[in-house]
Amino acid sequence: MAAKRAADEQPLVITEHGEPRYVLLNYKDFQQNFNKQMSLLEALADPLSRFDNDFQPERIDFSGRDFSF
């Protein structure tokens, strides 16, 4: 099959209505690239990560609270 041969050489991008939707690649490449353990830093830097990079924690207002050192 032509798609299998193409995927053996490099990942094959499958489009739908002109937009990339799927990627076909051989199993060896899949194992090397997608089944490896990542550090937290690598996971956050990965463009395919599912982490929300727009996370902005709410600022805490300490006004009105008494404290001493």
Secondary structure, DSSP 8 states (H G I E B T S, - for coil): -HHHHHHHHS-EEEEETTEEEEEE--HHHHHHHHSS---HHHHHH-TT--S-TT--------TT-----
